[in-house]
Amino acid sequence: MANSSSSASHGGNRNGVPNWETPSRVEVNRKSQEFLLWYRTSREVYSTPSDKFHKMVKVSEMSREQVLEAIEKYQKNIKNDGPNTVVDQSASNTRIAGEKGAKRRILEDGDKVCHPREKTRKRLRRALELLHSFCKEKVYRTLRSFFYMDVALFKDQSKTNKAINQVCIELRCTRSSLNVFATDRGTVIGALSFKLEGRLVNCNIEAGDDITCKLGQIIPPFMNLVTEMEVGGDVWFILFVEKYSVFLELTLENFHNKYHCIIITGTGQADVVSRQLTKKLMDDFKLPAFCLVDCDPSGIEISAVVKHGSVNMAYDSKNLASPLMYWLGIWPSDLVKLNIPSEELLKKDLKKIGELIMEEFVNDDVTLKSELDRMVEHQRKASLENLSALGTHCLYRNYLPYKLYKTMNQIMQGNTGA
C-alpha cells in the first residue's frame, strides 16, 4: 500500500474526514451500556484462569513481618555458598494455561530446576541481604537504586531484576512485598478515586481549561498501599493505550468523559503498575477492557503482555495479566479496509512476527493468527499517529468510535476476536 499526500488516497474526502461510516457518540455510548450489561451477565466472561494448575508457582502479598521471617528462614536453609538449586525462571519453564478465552502465562514449579553459577548465587544472597534490610528499616527503593548498591556484583540492571524476581519465586511473594519498585510511569484518567496512605487521589479532576489537570494521575508504584478505590457509576469500559502521546490526545479532548471510560497507559510499554491497575479494575468492578496499540509487532506484543502476562514476571501473572481484555486495534486488516497510511515492514519486524506466531496464545486465537498472517502477506505496518493523515481528529472522532461500536457488536454476536 503506497503512501500519498492526497486525502482521497488516504480514505478521506476533501475536508480530511474519513469516508467510512462513523457511529455518533450517542450510538457508541448506548452500545457501551448494552455491552457492559452483556459482559456482566455473560457466563463465559467469568471463565477466568484457574489457580489449580499442577506445579504452578503461586505468589501472594506478604506483610513486612512475613517477609522478614521468610527471608531469614530461607537464609538458614541454604549453605554459605548456596543455594545449589532454584526454580528455573527462564522462558522455557513458562507456558500459557487456563480455559479457552481466558489464558495467562504461568511459571511451572516442580521438576525443572536450575543449578546457578557461583556469581548468580552470590547475587541472590546479596539481594536477600538488601531486601531484608529494606523491610527491617521500613524503607523503599527503586530497582535502579538497588542495582547501584552493589554495581560490581550485579554488573547490569537485568541481572539485578533477575535476582529480585528469583527471591520472589523462592519466597512465594509479590515484588511489592519486598519494598522495591520500578520507576514506571503508568498514568490513568477517568472517574476513578482512591486513597493512598490516607490521602484522597482523584483521577478525574474537572478544572476548566487548566491543562495540568488533564494530564492524568501517575499510578502509585505500590498498589498494595491503595485503599477505598471507587469507580463512577457511569464508567462503562477501560481503554488501555500504548503511548502517552495518544493518551494525552484523548484526555485533552475529554474522551474519557464523553465516552464514559477510564484510560490507562504504560507510556510506551506494558509496565507493571498499569497492568496491575487494569487487572484490579476488571476484577473488582467487572469492567470490560480494550487495548489500543500500534499496528506493528511491538504493539501486538504489548497487547499480548497486558492480556496474558510477561515471561519475566510469569510467577505473578495472577495479579498482572488480564486475559479477558480485547485487542481493539489497529488491526492489520484495518490498514486495507480503512485505507490507513502505512509503512513497509523491516527485517526485525518480520523476525518478531515469526517469534509471535510460535507462541501458544497466538495459535489459540484464530483472529490474532489471521491478523498476523495478513500483516506478513501485505508487508505493512502503521502507528496510531498515522491516523492523523486521515484528519486531525480522526483518532478520537472517527477511528475509536467506529472500532468500539463494531468490536462490541462482534463480541456480543459470538466473534470474540483477539
Sequence and secondary structure as in RCSB ss.txt:
>XXXX:A:sequence
MANSSSSASHGGNRNGVPNWETPSRVEVNRKSQEFLLWYRTSREVYSTPSDKFHKMVKVSEMSREQVLEAIEKYQ
KNIKNDGPNTVVDQSASNTRIAGEKGAKRRILEDGDKVCHPREKTRKRLRRALELLHSFCKEKVYRTLRSFFYMD
VALFKDQSKTNKAINQVCIELRCTRSSLNVFATDRGTVIGALSFKLEGRLVNCNIEAGDDITCKLGQIIPPFMNL
VTEMEVGGDVWFILFVEKYSVFLELTLENFHNKYHCIIITGTGQADVVSRQLTKKLMDDFKLPAFCLVDCDPSGI
EISAVVKHGSVNMAYDSKNLASPLMYWLGIWPSDLVKLNIPSEELLKKDLKKIGELIMEEFVNDDVTLKSELDRM
VEHQRKASLENLSALGTHCLYRNYLPYKLYKTMNQIMQGNTGA
>XXXX:A:secstr
    SSTGGGTB TTS BSS    HHHHHHHHHHHHHHHHH SGGG    S  TTB   B   HHHHHHHHHHHH
HHS TT  S EE  SGGGEEEEEETTEEEEEEB SS EE   HHHHHHHHHHHHHHHHHHHHT  EEHHHHHHTS
HHHH SHHHHHHHHHHHHHHHTB GGGGTEE     EEESSEEEEETTEEEES    TT GGGGS EE  S GGG
EEEEEE TT  EEEEES HHHHHHHHHTTHHHHTTEEEEE SSS  HHHHHHHHHHHHHH   EEEE  BSHHHH
HHHHHHHH  STTGGGHHHH  TT EEEE  HHHHHHTT   EE  HHHHHHHHHHHTSHHHHT HHHHHHHHHH
HHHTEEB GGGGGGG TTHIIIIIHHHHHHHHHHHHHTT    
